[in-house]
Amino acid sequence: MKNHTSFKIGGEASFVVLPESTDEIISAVNCAREYDYPVFVIGNGSNLLVDGKGLFGVVIKLGANFSGISVNGETIEAYSGAYLSKIANEAQKNSLGGFEFASGIPGTLGGAVKMNAGAYGGEMKDVVIKTVYLDKNLNLCEKTGGEQMFAYRTSAFCDDDIIIKSYIKLNRKNADEIRAEMLDLNARRKEKQPLNYPSAGSTFKRPEGYFAAKLIDDCGLRGKSIGGAHVSDKHCGFIVNYDNASFDDVINLIDFVKKTVYEKTGVMLCEEVKILKNKD
Ligand SMILES: Cc1cc2nc3c(=O)[nH]c(=O)nc-3n(C[C@H](O)[C@H](O)[C@H](O)COP(=O)(O)OP(=O)(O)OC[C@H]3O[C@@H](n4cnc5c(N)ncnc54)[C@H](O)[C@@H]3O)c2cc1C
């Protein structure tokens, strides 16, 4: 799984399936259920920490094979495996503004909808008007507008739901202005984030009224390492895989940071990164 995650951590999965259609997703889930294998749905693996012991189960990866994008007026219809950067480029080419904020988030639309991904004042909540998904009984369902219950890094879609596609509503805007804004945001990202080391982005959610990175820095944890895992010197909100970190290194560092921050400030940090491991 280390080849399927931006953290570059994770042992072998029993199976990884790369479906090209909704029917293939349904077949994969039915087959997994017939043989009692758990199912894990992933996108680009950019918000995941996967167990070094691997995953007993079927990983359904919705990426490039499931990533059609079409533009109808001011609405973009995109399959869940479409990269956010590709959707942002398509929007720019069609003079559609409002998706610039997402252009540098290294995930797919499915992962972004599930997480209500956001940056620089924008979030999926602002632009995703409808999502089509398979529920746990593999019925094709849809949620529109507020039914998607987008909130800070969460949505109505539960772990058994498989997001198929979403509709993104944008506004007419000058294509050069859109390009300039995307370049600016991506330059700011490069300047602030440790993009030269593998990570899953911000390790912790923003606690209400605080910034996780500032709390961690104020507690003297900038640069703290356990094994190959490291609190980034550049951005304390990122734990990076500095030197062949194991799953346990990262988990131990997460726990150490949470304990220290809680003891010193009374604030309990919560993970934003999703941890995938076998049920005990
Ligand atoms: C360098 C870096 C910078 C980042 N910057 C940001 C940022 O600015 N803002 C931000 O919000 N995030 C950021 N992230 C985190 C991450 O990119 C986002 O959370 C992204 O939306 C995850 O998408 P993904 O396709 O990689 O999902 P994954 O990591 O593969 O999965 C994330 C979750 O979504 C679920 N999921 C994925 N696809 C589907 C699907 N089709 N159906 C149902 N469930 C699905 C998975 O089961 C998992 O629970 C950053 C990460 C990195 C490495």
PDBQT file of the ligand as one rigid body, heavy atoms in Angstrom, charges set to zero:
ROOT
HETATM    1  C1  LIG A 301       0.969  17.677   0.602  1.00  0.00    +0.000 C 
HETATM    2  C2  LIG A 301      -0.492  17.568   0.958  1.00  0.00    +0.000 A 
HETATM    3  C3  LIG A 301      -1.271  18.708   1.034  1.00  0.00    +0.000 A 
HETATM    4  C4  LIG A 301      -2.637  18.616   1.368  1.00  0.00    +0.000 A 
HETATM    5  N1  LIG A 301      -3.365  19.762   1.416  1.00  0.00    +0.000 NA
HETATM    6  C5  LIG A 301      -4.674  19.684   1.739  1.00  0.00    +0.000 A 
HETATM    7  C6  LIG A 301      -5.467  20.874   1.812  1.00  0.00    +0.000 A 
HETATM    8  O1  LIG A 301      -5.011  21.984   1.555  1.00  0.00    +0.000 OA
HETATM    9  N2  LIG A 301      -6.771  20.738   2.170  1.00  0.00    +0.000 N 
HETATM   10  C7  LIG A 301      -7.345  19.524   2.438  1.00  0.00    +0.000 A 
HETATM   11  O2  LIG A 301      -8.535  19.469   2.749  1.00  0.00    +0.000 OA
HETATM   12  N3  LIG A 301      -6.610  18.379   2.377  1.00  0.00    +0.000 NA
HETATM   13  C8  LIG A 301      -5.304  18.443   2.035  1.00  0.00    +0.000 A 
HETATM   14  N4  LIG A 301      -4.569  17.292   1.968  1.00  0.00    +0.000 N 
HETATM   15  C9  LIG A 301      -5.190  15.995   2.320  1.00  0.00    +0.000 C 
HETATM   16  C10 LIG A 301      -5.817  15.235   1.119  1.00  0.00    +0.000 C 
HETATM   17  O3  LIG A 301      -5.171  15.585  -0.098  1.00  0.00    +0.000 OA
HETATM   18  C11 LIG A 301      -7.318  15.513   0.998  1.00  0.00    +0.000 C 
HETATM   19  O4  LIG A 301      -8.009  15.077   2.149  1.00  0.00    +0.000 OA
HETATM   20  C12 LIG A 301      -7.917  14.812  -0.231  1.00  0.00    +0.000 C 
HETATM   21  O5  LIG A 301      -9.215  15.272  -0.440  1.00  0.00    +0.000 OA
HETATM   22  C13 LIG A 301      -7.945  13.293  -0.096  1.00  0.00    +0.000 C 
HETATM   23  O6  LIG A 301      -8.304  12.764  -1.356  1.00  0.00    +0.000 OA
HETATM   24  P1  LIG A 301      -7.768  11.326  -1.802  1.00  0.00    +0.000 P 
HETATM   25  O7  LIG A 301      -8.362  11.001  -3.121  1.00  0.00    +0.000 OA
HETATM   26  O8  LIG A 301      -6.303  11.259  -1.709  1.00  0.00    +0.000 OA
HETATM   27  O9  LIG A 301      -8.466  10.427  -0.687  1.00  0.00    +0.000 OA
HETATM   28  P2  LIG A 301      -7.832   9.216   0.155  1.00  0.00    +0.000 P 
HETATM   29  O10 LIG A 301      -6.713   9.720   0.982  1.00  0.00    +0.000 OA
HETATM   30  O11 LIG A 301      -7.562   8.063  -0.737  1.00  0.00    +0.000 OA
HETATM   31  O12 LIG A 301      -9.072   8.882   1.108  1.00  0.00    +0.000 OA
HETATM   32  C14 LIG A 301      -9.507   9.801   2.075  1.00  0.00    +0.000 C 
HETATM   33  C15 LIG A 301     -10.849   9.324   2.636  1.00  0.00    +0.000 C 
HETATM   34  O13 LIG A 301     -11.834   9.367   1.613  1.00  0.00    +0.000 OA
HETATM   35  C16 LIG A 301     -12.373   8.058   1.369  1.00  0.00    +0.000 C 
HETATM   36  N5  LIG A 301     -12.599   7.965  -0.079  1.00  0.00    +0.000 N 
HETATM   37  C17 LIG A 301     -11.735   8.231  -1.082  1.00  0.00    +0.000 A 
HETATM   38  N6  LIG A 301     -12.345   8.098  -2.273  1.00  0.00    +0.000 NA
HETATM   39  C18 LIG A 301     -13.629   7.708  -2.015  1.00  0.00    +0.000 A 
HETATM   40  C19 LIG A 301     -14.762   7.392  -2.813  1.00  0.00    +0.000 A 
HETATM   41  N7  LIG A 301     -14.742   7.459  -4.154  1.00  0.00    +0.000 N 
HETATM   42  N8  LIG A 301     -15.914   7.033  -2.200  1.00  0.00    +0.000 NA
HETATM   43  C20 LIG A 301     -15.985   6.987  -0.844  1.00  0.00    +0.000 A 
HETATM   44  N9  LIG A 301     -14.953   7.265  -0.028  1.00  0.00    +0.000 NA
HETATM   45  C21 LIG A 301     -13.784   7.633  -0.608  1.00  0.00    +0.000 A 
HETATM   46  C22 LIG A 301     -11.347   7.081   1.916  1.00  0.00    +0.000 C 
HETATM   47  O14 LIG A 301     -11.953   5.871   2.322  1.00  0.00    +0.000 OA
HETATM   48  C23 LIG A 301     -10.799   7.876   3.117  1.00  0.00    +0.000 C 
HETATM   49  O15 LIG A 301     -11.700   7.768   4.206  1.00  0.00    +0.000 OA
HETATM   50  C24 LIG A 301      -3.213  17.355   1.625  1.00  0.00    +0.000 A 
HETATM   51  C25 LIG A 301      -2.421  16.196   1.528  1.00  0.00    +0.000 A 
HETATM   52  C26 LIG A 301      -1.075  16.294   1.195  1.00  0.00    +0.000 A 
HETATM   53  C27 LIG A 301      -0.257  15.031   1.073  1.00  0.00    +0.000 C 
ENDROOT
TORSDOF 0
